[in-house]
């Protein structure tokens, strides 16, 4: 009996020890080593799925593609693993469209990686992948393509080997560029996804899609841009600008078309053009957007600003009669008219004629009556001397003197567009303000951003408005601008059956050192509104160093008329049969 009890006690003890050992082991595995084994388990069932990424597209306002990407192939080698480099170069040359010498120069080293060719379109990827994977291989990449060739090139910019180098491609490079990343899912040993498992996205999300749970992150592909440009108008404007440059034998030229109600740029052209598909064949001078990079003295087109400011300050009304001499001396400097008066011309004129007849002396008198403080304030309010933040790289703010440096003669010559430098974008934005009843709209080149499925994900935030002059002042200025076309120097800007208005400008080009002007070098310009009674578009034309005529009236105004006609036909703008023709 005692032996039985001893045996029973020993059995219970052993069972207890085993049970306690199992419990201790379970605690060790499930508590102390829990994270280790969970990670190990995840590592066995988790699967990584690589997500293809690509650069986003750029569209015009009607979703016509302006910049896209197409697949290409890049070939690389591992020189360290190549024993007979001469033989290798000879054997692969024909397959990758290179000479043996070109290949040998790249692999004649002990590196583990070298590019042989980047972004090639003329190779067979299947053939190359079979050559010798340890020595040479191929990967799929993308090449940027601009299907409209040189059209809109100054706006779009271009992409180098791996990043945007100009225009929108540079400004929005981070947004357009796709991100490398992976999905993490859980699967069984055969790789089949476990239905109850979650899908985790690793990487910077740039795209979205509709799921049963609503909108969810789905892509690392680059976002796309929808611009304000209309590619049809852009093409026609570029064609007409080139023809006009050739007609007047000029060096270069600019055209901007802006929607006055929104500030949206419908067209922006700079001649000579470049092809962004082959940007490397052009000198750097061709690759800039002159409309917002280059500055010039606006000349008589700036009289619109002076006249508007004088009316708003109630210095004059359009009918105020002023005695305006042919010349005036200010700070020992003679200011005179661009053209001599005829013997029987009057000496007294209504204030509106200062703009209509483009009178330098009269404009000087208006600026003098305002004083430099008030005049400078309007100059700034119209957008001169500051950046518009249009979201294009390289924009310059021009040159406007600070208040404490403006002398009496500075104030005088600024009134008719000398001693001040502006960009074409600034000038058209200011004149669009007159067309928009005195409200300044910051210029826009982007309508909105989308993901790769064209789902809108953001609208531009840089848009801003401010009132510069009253509605009534803007109307009075437009009346004078219409007379410039119907009776003054802008007669070649007329459009049959339509009322248009604008202002010509002929300005000498300053010397590079800023001391004086270049002999015989002029910029001829015209800026105007269509239609003048209820403006929809502002149009700016600038012709650099025309050879057959220096005047804005003959070098630039005819091009305004042709572009206005294109807009009338395209947007079906109704005629006004009471227009002065």
LOMIFI-682055 format. One record per residue (C-alpha): residue in three letters; x, y, z. Coordinates in nm, 2 decimals. Example, Ala and Ser with C-alpha at 12.3 -4.5 7.8 and 13.67 -1.06 7.14 Angstrom:
2
resn  x  y  z
ALA  1.23  -0.45  0.78 .
SER  1.37  -0.11  0.71 .
% end
This chain:
581
resn  x  y  z
UNK  0.00  0.00  0.00 .
UNK  0.28  0.23  0.09 .
UNK  0.46  0.15  -0.24 .
UNK  0.14  0.23  -0.43 .
UNK  0.12  0.57  -0.26 .
UNK  0.48  0.64  -0.34 .
UNK  0.43  0.55  -0.70 .
UNK  0.12  0.76  -0.72 .
UNK  0.29  1.06  -0.56 .
UNK  0.58  1.02  -0.80 .
UNK  0.35  1.00  -1.10 .
UNK  0.15  1.31  -0.99 .
UNK  0.48  1.49  -0.93 .
UNK  0.61  1.40  -1.28 .
UNK  0.28  1.51  -1.44 .
UNK  0.29  1.83  -1.25 .
UNK  0.65  1.90  -1.34 .
UNK  0.57  1.83  -1.71 .
UNK  0.26  2.05  -1.69 .
UNK  0.45  2.33  -1.52 .
UNK  0.73  2.30  -1.79 .
UNK  0.47  2.32  -2.06 .
UNK  0.31  2.63  -1.91 .
UNK  0.65  2.79  -1.86 .
UNK  0.74  2.71  -2.22 .
UNK  0.40  2.85  -2.35 .
UNK  0.45  3.17  -2.14 .
UNK  0.80  3.20  -2.29 .
UNK  0.68  3.15  -2.65 .
UNK  0.35  3.35  -2.62 .
UNK  0.46  3.63  -2.40 .
UNK  0.83  3.68  -2.39 .
UNK  0.91  3.57  -2.75 .
UNK  0.57  3.67  -2.89 .
UNK  0.69  3.96  -3.11 .
UNK  0.98  3.75  -3.24 .
UNK  0.76  3.47  -3.37 .
UNK  0.49  3.70  -3.50 .
UNK  0.76  3.88  -3.71 .
UNK  0.89  3.55  -3.82 .
UNK  0.54  3.43  -3.91 .
UNK  0.47  3.75  -4.10 .
UNK  0.79  3.72  -4.29 .
UNK  0.68  3.37  -4.41 .
UNK  0.33  3.47  -4.52 .
UNK  0.38  3.84  -4.62 .
UNK  0.43  3.90  -4.99 .
UNK  0.57  4.22  -5.15 .
UNK  0.41  4.33  -5.48 .
UNK  0.61  4.60  -5.66 .
UNK  0.40  4.89  -5.79 .
UNK  0.50  5.03  -6.12 .
UNK  0.54  5.41  -6.11 .
UNK  0.54  5.66  -6.40 .
UNK  0.55  6.03  -6.46 .
UNK  0.22  6.21  -6.48 .
UNK  0.09  6.38  -6.79 .
UNK  0.03  6.74  -6.88 .
UNK  -0.29  6.84  -7.05 .
UNK  -0.44  7.15  -7.21 .
UNK  -0.76  7.28  -7.07 .
UNK  -0.97  7.04  -7.28 .
UNK  -0.76  6.73  -7.17 .
UNK  -0.56  6.72  -7.49 .
UNK  -0.22  6.57  -7.40 .
UNK  0.08  6.81  -7.41 .
UNK  0.34  6.59  -7.24 .
UNK  0.32  6.21  -7.20 .
UNK  0.56  5.93  -7.12 .
UNK  0.64  5.61  -7.32 .
UNK  0.82  5.30  -7.23 .
UNK  1.19  5.27  -7.32 .
UNK  1.48  5.05  -7.20 .
UNK  1.81  5.11  -7.02 .
UNK  2.10  4.87  -7.05 .
UNK  2.36  4.82  -6.78 .
UNK  2.66  4.60  -6.73 .
UNK  2.88  4.47  -6.45 .
UNK  3.24  4.51  -6.57 .
UNK  3.38  4.33  -6.26 .
UNK  3.21  4.01  -6.38 .
UNK  3.33  4.04  -6.74 .
UNK  3.65  3.85  -6.79 .
UNK  3.71  3.91  -7.16 .
UNK  3.60  4.27  -7.21 .
UNK  3.70  4.30  -7.58 .
UNK  3.51  3.99  -7.67 .
UNK  3.21  4.11  -7.46 .
UNK  3.21  4.45  -7.64 .
UNK  3.22  4.28  -7.98 .
UNK  2.95  4.03  -7.91 .
UNK  2.68  4.27  -7.76 .
UNK  2.75  4.57  -7.98 .
UNK  2.50  4.49  -8.25 .
UNK  2.23  4.41  -8.00 .
UNK  2.24  4.74  -7.82 .
UNK  2.31  4.96  -8.12 .
UNK  2.66  5.07  -8.00 .
UNK  3.01  5.03  -8.14 .
UNK  3.25  4.79  -7.97 .
UNK  3.48  5.08  -7.89 .
UNK  3.20  5.28  -7.72 .
UNK  3.11  4.97  -7.51 .
UNK  3.48  4.90  -7.42 .
UNK  3.54  5.25  -7.29 .
UNK  3.25  5.21  -7.05 .
UNK  3.34  4.86  -6.92 .
UNK  3.72  4.89  -6.91 .
UNK  3.72  4.91  -6.53 .
UNK  3.64  4.70  -6.23 .
UNK  3.31  4.86  -6.13 .
UNK  3.01  4.65  -6.04 .
UNK  2.77  4.87  -6.23 .
UNK  2.78  5.10  -6.54 .
UNK  2.51  5.23  -6.77 .
UNK  2.57  5.13  -7.13 .
UNK  2.26  5.30  -7.28 .
UNK  1.98  5.50  -7.12 .
UNK  1.63  5.52  -7.24 .
UNK  1.68  5.34  -7.57 .
UNK  1.39  5.28  -7.81 .
UNK  1.56  5.07  -8.07 .
UNK  1.65  4.75  -7.88 .
UNK  1.49  4.41  -7.82 .
UNK  1.46  4.37  -7.45 .
UNK  1.39  3.99  -7.48 .
UNK  1.70  3.93  -7.67 .
UNK  1.92  4.13  -7.44 .
UNK  1.78  3.96  -7.13 .
UNK  1.91  3.63  -7.27 .
UNK  2.27  3.73  -7.33 .
UNK  2.43  3.69  -6.99 .
UNK  2.23  3.82  -6.69 .
UNK  2.54  3.83  -6.47 .
UNK  2.73  4.06  -6.71 .
UNK  2.46  4.26  -6.89 .
UNK  2.09  4.33  -6.82 .
UNK  1.81  4.56  -6.91 .
UNK  1.54  4.75  -6.72 .
UNK  1.22  4.92  -6.83 .
UNK  1.21  5.30  -6.79 .
UNK  1.02  5.59  -6.94 .
UNK  1.10  5.86  -7.19 .
UNK  0.92  6.20  -7.19 .
UNK  0.75  6.27  -7.52 .
UNK  0.59  6.60  -7.64 .
UNK  0.34  6.50  -7.91 .
UNK  0.29  6.85  -8.03 .
UNK  0.66  6.90  -8.10 .
UNK  0.76  7.27  -8.03 .
UNK  0.41  7.39  -7.95 .
UNK  0.39  7.52  -7.59 .
UNK  0.75  7.43  -7.53 .
UNK  0.83  7.74  -7.32 .
UNK  0.54  7.66  -7.09 .
UNK  0.60  7.28  -7.07 .
UNK  0.98  7.29  -7.04 .
UNK  1.15  6.96  -7.08 .
UNK  1.27  6.65  -6.88 .
UNK  1.64  6.55  -6.87 .
UNK  1.75  6.19  -6.80 .
UNK  1.58  6.17  -6.47 .
UNK  1.41  6.50  -6.38 .
UNK  1.23  6.81  -6.51 .
UNK  1.47  7.09  -6.62 .
UNK  1.24  7.37  -6.74 .
UNK  0.89  7.50  -6.74 .
UNK  0.61  7.31  -6.57 .
UNK  0.82  7.00  -6.58 .
UNK  1.07  7.17  -6.35 .
UNK  0.82  7.36  -6.13 .
UNK  0.60  7.05  -6.06 .
UNK  0.87  6.79  -6.08 .
UNK  0.80  6.64  -5.74 .
UNK  0.43  6.62  -5.81 .
UNK  0.47  6.47  -6.16 .
UNK  0.73  6.22  -6.07 .
UNK  0.61  5.87  -5.96 .
UNK  0.72  5.71  -5.64 .
UNK  0.88  5.36  -5.60 .
UNK  0.68  5.15  -5.36 .
UNK  0.51  4.81  -5.27 .
UNK  0.19  4.65  -5.16 .
UNK  0.22  4.42  -4.86 .
UNK  -0.03  4.13  -4.85 .
UNK  -0.05  3.80  -4.66 .
UNK  -0.06  3.48  -4.86 .
UNK  -0.04  3.10  -4.81 .
UNK  0.28  2.91  -4.89 .
UNK  0.17  2.90  -5.26 .
UNK  0.16  3.28  -5.27 .
UNK  -0.22  3.30  -5.29 .
UNK  -0.36  3.60  -5.10 .
UNK  -0.54  3.53  -4.78 .
UNK  -0.88  3.69  -4.84 .
UNK  -0.92  3.82  -4.48 .
UNK  -0.59  3.99  -4.49 .
UNK  -0.54  4.36  -4.52 .
UNK  -0.35  4.53  -4.81 .
UNK  -0.08  4.78  -4.69 .
UNK  0.07  5.04  -4.92 .
UNK  0.43  5.13  -4.86 .
UNK  0.54  5.45  -5.04 .
UNK  0.42  5.81  -5.09 .
UNK  0.06  5.80  -5.22 .
UNK  -0.01  5.99  -5.53 .
UNK  -0.33  5.83  -5.67 .
UNK  -0.67  5.72  -5.55 .
UNK  -0.95  5.49  -5.66 .
UNK  -1.30  5.39  -5.57 .
UNK  -1.34  5.08  -5.35 .
UNK  -1.62  4.93  -5.15 .
UNK  -1.50  5.14  -4.86 .
UNK  -1.50  5.46  -5.06 .
UNK  -1.19  5.64  -5.20 .
UNK  -0.87  5.47  -5.11 .
UNK  -0.50  5.51  -5.18 .
UNK  -0.42  5.30  -5.48 .
UNK  -0.12  5.43  -5.68 .
UNK  0.23  5.57  -5.66 .
UNK  0.22  5.70  -6.01 .
UNK  0.29  6.07  -6.06 .
UNK  0.01  6.32  -6.06 .
UNK  -0.10  6.50  -6.38 .
UNK  -0.15  6.87  -6.46 .
UNK  -0.44  7.03  -6.64 .
UNK  -0.32  7.37  -6.78 .
UNK  -0.53  7.67  -6.88 .
UNK  -0.38  7.65  -7.23 .
UNK  -0.59  7.57  -7.53 .
UNK  -0.36  7.38  -7.77 .
UNK  -0.56  7.48  -8.08 .
UNK  -0.54  7.85  -8.00 .
UNK  -0.17  7.80  -7.90 .
UNK  -0.09  7.64  -8.23 .
UNK  -0.26  7.92  -8.43 .
UNK  -0.10  8.19  -8.23 .
UNK  0.25  8.04  -8.27 .
UNK  0.19  8.01  -8.65 .
UNK  0.07  8.38  -8.68 .
UNK  0.36  8.50  -8.46 .
UNK  0.62  8.32  -8.67 .
UNK  0.46  8.47  -8.99 .
UNK  0.46  8.82  -8.84 .
UNK  0.83  8.79  -8.73 .
UNK  0.92  8.70  -9.08 .
UNK  0.71  8.98  -9.23 .
UNK  0.88  9.25  -9.03 .
UNK  1.22  9.08  -9.03 .
UNK  1.25  9.08  -8.65 .
UNK  1.47  8.88  -8.41 .
UNK  1.21  8.75  -8.18 .
UNK  0.86  8.80  -8.04 .
UNK  0.60  8.73  -7.78 .
UNK  0.23  8.68  -7.76 .
UNK  0.01  8.62  -7.46 .
UNK  -0.37  8.57  -7.46 .
UNK  -0.54  8.60  -7.12 .
UNK  -0.90  8.55  -7.01 .
UNK  -0.97  8.89  -6.83 .
UNK  -1.23  8.74  -6.60 .
UNK  -1.02  8.46  -6.45 .
UNK  -0.66  8.55  -6.53 .
UNK  -0.62  8.22  -6.71 .
UNK  -0.35  8.21  -6.98 .
UNK  -0.51  8.08  -7.30 .
UNK  -0.19  8.11  -7.50 .
UNK  0.17  8.21  -7.44 .
UNK  0.41  8.20  -7.72 .
UNK  0.78  8.30  -7.76 .
UNK  0.95  8.30  -8.09 .
UNK  1.20  8.14  -8.18 .
UNK  1.06  7.81  -8.07 .
UNK  1.25  7.50  -7.95 .
UNK  1.15  7.13  -7.96 .
UNK  1.15  6.98  -7.61 .
UNK  1.19  6.63  -7.75 .
UNK  1.54  6.75  -7.86 .
UNK  1.61  7.03  -7.62 .
UNK  1.98  6.94  -7.61 .
UNK  2.01  7.06  -7.97 .
UNK  1.92  7.42  -7.87 .
UNK  2.12  7.69  -7.70 .
UNK  2.01  7.80  -7.36 .
UNK  1.88  8.13  -7.49 .
UNK  1.60  7.94  -7.67 .
UNK  1.50  7.74  -7.36 .
UNK  1.36  8.02  -7.15 .
UNK  1.01  8.16  -7.13 .
UNK  1.07  8.52  -7.24 .
UNK  0.72  8.63  -7.15 .
UNK  0.81  8.61  -6.78 .
UNK  1.19  8.61  -6.78 .
UNK  1.28  8.90  -7.01 .
UNK  1.21  9.26  -6.92 .
UNK  1.17  9.56  -7.14 .
UNK  1.07  9.92  -7.12 .
UNK  0.70  9.92  -7.21 .
UNK  0.70  10.26  -7.38 .
UNK  0.37  10.41  -7.47 .
UNK  0.16  10.10  -7.37 .
UNK  0.23  10.22  -7.01 .
UNK  0.03  10.53  -7.07 .
UNK  -0.28  10.32  -7.01 .
UNK  -0.16  10.28  -6.64 .
UNK  -0.08  10.65  -6.60 .
UNK  -0.42  10.76  -6.75 .
UNK  -0.61  10.51  -6.53 .
UNK  -0.43  10.63  -6.22 .
UNK  -0.50  11.00  -6.30 .
UNK  -0.87  10.93  -6.35 .
UNK  -0.89  10.73  -6.03 .
UNK  -0.72  11.01  -5.84 .
UNK  -0.96  11.26  -6.00 .
UNK  -0.67  11.46  -6.13 .
UNK  -0.86  11.50  -6.45 .
UNK  -1.17  11.37  -6.63 .
UNK  -1.17  11.26  -6.99 .
UNK  -1.31  11.60  -7.09 .
UNK  -1.07  11.81  -6.88 .
UNK  -0.91  12.05  -7.13 .
UNK  -0.53  12.10  -7.08 .
UNK  -0.28  12.32  -7.24 .
UNK  -0.01  12.07  -7.36 .
UNK  0.30  12.21  -7.51 .
UNK  0.50  12.02  -7.76 .
UNK  0.80  12.00  -7.53 .
UNK  0.87  12.05  -7.16 .
UNK  1.19  12.08  -6.96 .
UNK  1.21  11.88  -6.64 .
UNK  1.53  11.88  -6.43 .
UNK  1.72  12.02  -6.73 .
UNK  1.60  11.74  -6.96 .
UNK  1.37  11.80  -7.26 .
UNK  1.07  11.58  -7.30 .
UNK  0.91  11.59  -7.64 .
UNK  0.66  11.40  -7.85 .
UNK  0.76  11.10  -8.06 .
UNK  0.64  11.28  -8.37 .
UNK  0.65  11.66  -8.44 .
UNK  0.33  11.85  -8.44 .
UNK  0.20  12.01  -8.76 .
UNK  0.20  12.39  -8.79 .
UNK  -0.17  12.43  -8.73 .
UNK  -0.21  12.17  -8.46 .
UNK  -0.39  12.30  -8.14 .
UNK  -0.22  12.35  -7.81 .
UNK  -0.52  12.26  -7.59 .
UNK  -0.65  11.90  -7.57 .
UNK  -0.90  11.71  -7.36 .
UNK  -0.73  11.47  -7.12 .
UNK  -0.86  11.16  -7.31 .
UNK  -0.65  11.27  -7.61 .
UNK  -0.34  11.22  -7.41 .
UNK  -0.39  10.85  -7.44 .
UNK  -0.56  10.85  -7.78 .
UNK  -0.28  11.07  -7.94 .
UNK  -0.01  10.90  -7.72 .
UNK  0.12  11.24  -7.59 .
UNK  0.45  11.21  -7.39 .
UNK  0.42  11.57  -7.26 .
UNK  0.06  11.53  -7.16 .
UNK  0.13  11.20  -6.98 .
UNK  0.42  11.36  -6.80 .
UNK  0.18  11.64  -6.68 .
UNK  -0.06  11.38  -6.54 .
UNK  0.21  11.20  -6.34 .
UNK  0.34  11.53  -6.21 .
UNK  -0.01  11.63  -6.09 .
UNK  -0.04  11.30  -5.91 .
UNK  0.29  11.31  -5.74 .
UNK  0.53  11.02  -5.71 .
UNK  0.38  10.87  -5.40 .
UNK  0.03  10.81  -5.55 .
UNK  0.17  10.72  -5.90 .
UNK  0.41  10.46  -5.76 .
UNK  0.12  10.31  -5.55 .
UNK  -0.08  10.25  -5.86 .
UNK  0.22  10.10  -6.04 .
UNK  0.25  9.84  -5.77 .
UNK  -0.12  9.78  -5.75 .
UNK  -0.13  9.70  -6.12 .
UNK  0.13  9.43  -6.05 .
UNK  0.46  9.59  -6.16 .
UNK  0.77  9.54  -5.96 .
UNK  0.65  9.21  -5.80 .
UNK  0.62  8.84  -5.89 .
UNK  0.28  8.72  -6.00 .
UNK  0.35  8.36  -5.87 .
UNK  0.22  8.21  -6.18 .
UNK  0.39  7.88  -6.10 .
UNK  0.64  7.89  -6.38 .
UNK  1.01  7.90  -6.31 .
UNK  1.23  8.19  -6.38 .
UNK  0.98  8.47  -6.34 .
UNK  1.14  8.81  -6.28 .
UNK  0.97  9.10  -6.11 .
UNK  1.10  9.37  -6.34 .
UNK  1.26  9.70  -6.23 .
UNK  1.06  9.97  -6.05 .
UNK  1.24  10.23  -5.85 .
UNK  1.18  10.26  -5.48 .
UNK  1.00  10.57  -5.36 .
UNK  1.31  10.73  -5.20 .
UNK  1.51  10.70  -5.53 .
UNK  1.25  10.85  -5.76 .
UNK  1.34  11.20  -5.88 .
UNK  1.12  11.44  -6.06 .
UNK  1.25  11.33  -6.40 .
UNK  1.22  10.96  -6.31 .
UNK  0.85  11.02  -6.23 .
UNK  0.81  11.20  -6.56 .
UNK  0.97  10.94  -6.79 .
UNK  0.81  10.64  -6.61 .
UNK  0.47  10.79  -6.70 .
UNK  0.53  10.70  -7.07 .
UNK  0.72  10.38  -7.01 .
UNK  1.08  10.47  -6.98 .
UNK  1.30  10.41  -6.68 .
UNK  1.08  10.12  -6.58 .
UNK  1.12  9.75  -6.69 .
UNK  0.83  9.51  -6.70 .
UNK  0.76  9.16  -6.83 .
UNK  0.50  9.08  -7.09 .
UNK  0.31  8.88  -6.83 .
UNK  0.29  9.19  -6.60 .
UNK  0.17  9.42  -6.88 .
UNK  -0.11  9.19  -7.00 .
UNK  -0.22  9.13  -6.64 .
UNK  -0.24  9.51  -6.58 .
UNK  -0.44  9.57  -6.90 .
UNK  -0.67  9.27  -6.82 .
UNK  -0.74  9.46  -6.50 .
UNK  -0.89  9.74  -6.71 .
UNK  -1.09  9.48  -6.90 .
UNK  -1.21  9.32  -6.57 .
UNK  -1.37  9.65  -6.45 .
UNK  -1.07  9.75  -6.24 .
UNK  -1.01  9.41  -6.06 .
UNK  -0.67  9.26  -6.08 .
UNK  -0.66  8.88  -6.12 .
UNK  -0.33  8.70  -6.06 .
UNK  -0.24  8.51  -6.38 .
UNK  -0.30  8.14  -6.38 .
UNK  -0.14  7.86  -6.59 .
UNK  -0.28  7.56  -6.40 .
UNK  -0.65  7.48  -6.38 .
UNK  -0.61  7.19  -6.14 .
UNK  -0.41  6.88  -6.05 .
UNK  -0.52  6.53  -6.09 .
UNK  -0.40  6.18  -6.00 .
UNK  -0.31  5.93  -6.28 .
UNK  -0.68  5.85  -6.33 .
UNK  -0.76  6.22  -6.38 .
UNK  -0.94  6.24  -6.04 .
UNK  -0.90  6.60  -5.93 .
UNK  -0.70  6.62  -5.61 .
UNK  -0.63  6.99  -5.58 .
UNK  -0.70  7.33  -5.73 .
UNK  -0.44  7.61  -5.75 .
UNK  -0.41  7.81  -5.43 .
UNK  -0.21  8.10  -5.57 .
UNK  -0.51  8.27  -5.73 .
UNK  -0.59  8.62  -5.58 .
UNK  -0.79  8.93  -5.67 .
UNK  -0.77  9.29  -5.57 .
UNK  -0.95  9.61  -5.68 .
UNK  -0.71  9.86  -5.84 .
UNK  -0.94  10.12  -5.99 .
UNK  -1.32  10.16  -5.99 .
UNK  -1.56  10.02  -6.25 .
UNK  -1.63  10.36  -6.38 .
UNK  -1.26  10.45  -6.42 .
UNK  -1.19  10.12  -6.61 .
UNK  -1.48  10.20  -6.84 .
UNK  -1.34  10.54  -6.92 .
UNK  -1.00  10.40  -6.99 .
UNK  -1.15  10.14  -7.23 .
UNK  -1.34  10.42  -7.41 .
UNK  -1.00  10.59  -7.48 .
UNK  -0.84  10.26  -7.58 .
UNK  -1.12  10.21  -7.84 .
UNK  -1.05  10.55  -7.98 .
UNK  -0.68  10.46  -8.01 .
UNK  -0.79  10.19  -8.25 .
UNK  -1.06  10.38  -8.43 .
UNK  -0.89  10.72  -8.46 .
UNK  -0.53  10.69  -8.34 .
UNK  -0.21  10.49  -8.39 .
UNK  -0.38  10.15  -8.34 .
UNK  -0.59  10.15  -8.66 .
UNK  -0.41  9.84  -8.79 .
UNK  -0.56  9.65  -8.49 .
UNK  -0.91  9.69  -8.62 .
UNK  -1.14  9.39  -8.66 .
UNK  -1.42  9.43  -8.91 .
UNK  -1.76  9.42  -8.73 .
UNK  -1.61  9.43  -8.38 .
UNK  -1.52  9.69  -8.12 .
UNK  -1.17  9.65  -7.99 .
UNK  -0.93  9.88  -7.80 .
UNK  -0.57  9.89  -7.71 .
UNK  -0.25  10.09  -7.71 .
UNK  0.06  10.08  -7.93 .
UNK  0.41  10.11  -7.79 .
UNK  0.75  10.18  -7.95 .
UNK  1.04  10.17  -7.70 .
UNK  1.41  10.19  -7.75 .
UNK  1.62  9.90  -7.60 .
UNK  1.85  10.01  -7.32 .
UNK  2.21  9.93  -7.33 .
UNK  2.33  9.63  -7.12 .
UNK  2.50  9.86  -6.88 .
UNK  2.18  10.07  -6.84 .
UNK  2.35  10.39  -6.95 .
UNK  2.16  10.51  -7.25 .
UNK  1.99  10.33  -7.54 .
UNK  2.10  10.11  -7.82 .
UNK  2.11  10.29  -8.15 .
UNK  1.84  10.17  -8.39 .
UNK  1.71  9.89  -8.16 .
UNK  1.34  9.90  -8.07 .
UNK  1.07  9.68  -7.92 .
UNK  0.74  9.74  -8.10 .
UNK  0.43  9.63  -7.90 .
UNK  0.05  9.64  -7.88 .
UNK  -0.18  9.54  -7.60 .
UNK  -0.55  9.54  -7.62 .
UNK  -0.89  9.40  -7.53 .
UNK  -1.15  9.20  -7.72 .
UNK  -1.44  9.30  -7.74 .
UNK  -1.39  9.65  -7.58 .
UNK  -1.75  9.70  -7.47 .
UNK  -1.75  9.37  -7.26 .
UNK  -1.40  9.23  -7.27 .
UNK  -1.33  8.86  -7.27 .
UNK  -0.97  8.85  -7.37 .
UNK  -0.66  9.06  -7.33 .
UNK  -0.39  9.02  -7.60 .
UNK  -0.03  9.13  -7.58 .
UNK  0.21  9.14  -7.88 .
UNK  0.57  9.23  -7.86 .
UNK  0.82  9.23  -8.15 .
UNK  1.19  9.26  -8.08 .
UNK  1.40  9.46  -8.32 .
UNK  1.17  9.46  -8.63 .
UNK  1.37  9.54  -8.94 .
UNK  1.11  9.68  -9.18 .
UNK  0.93  9.91  -8.94 .
UNK  1.00  10.01  -8.58 .
UNK  0.65  10.12  -8.48 .
UNK  0.41  9.92  -8.27 .
UNK  0.13  10.04  -8.50 .
UNK  0.27  9.86  -8.80 .
UNK  0.49  9.58  -8.65 .
UNK  0.26  9.46  -8.37 .
UNK  -0.10  9.59  -8.41 .
UNK  -0.17  9.38  -8.73 .
UNK  -0.09  9.06  -8.54 .
UNK  -0.33  9.16  -8.27 .
UNK  -0.60  9.19  -8.53 .
UNK  -0.53  8.84  -8.67 .
UNK  -0.52  8.68  -8.33 .
UNK  -0.84  8.86  -8.23 .
UNK  -1.00  8.72  -8.55 .
UNK  -0.89  8.37  -8.45 .
UNK  -1.05  8.41  -8.10 .
UNK  -1.37  8.55  -8.25 .
UNK  -1.41  8.24  -8.48 .
UNK  -1.31  7.99  -8.22 .
UNK  -1.53  8.12  -7.94 .
UNK  -1.80  8.23  -8.17 .
UNK  -1.80  8.59  -8.04 .
UNK  -2.10  8.78  -8.17 .
UNK  -2.03  9.08  -8.39 .
UNK  -2.12  9.44  -8.31 .
UNK  -2.25  9.60  -8.63 .
UNK  -2.22  9.95  -8.48 .
UNK  -1.85  9.90  -8.44 .
UNK  -1.63  10.17  -8.59 .
UNK  -1.45  10.02  -8.89 .
% end
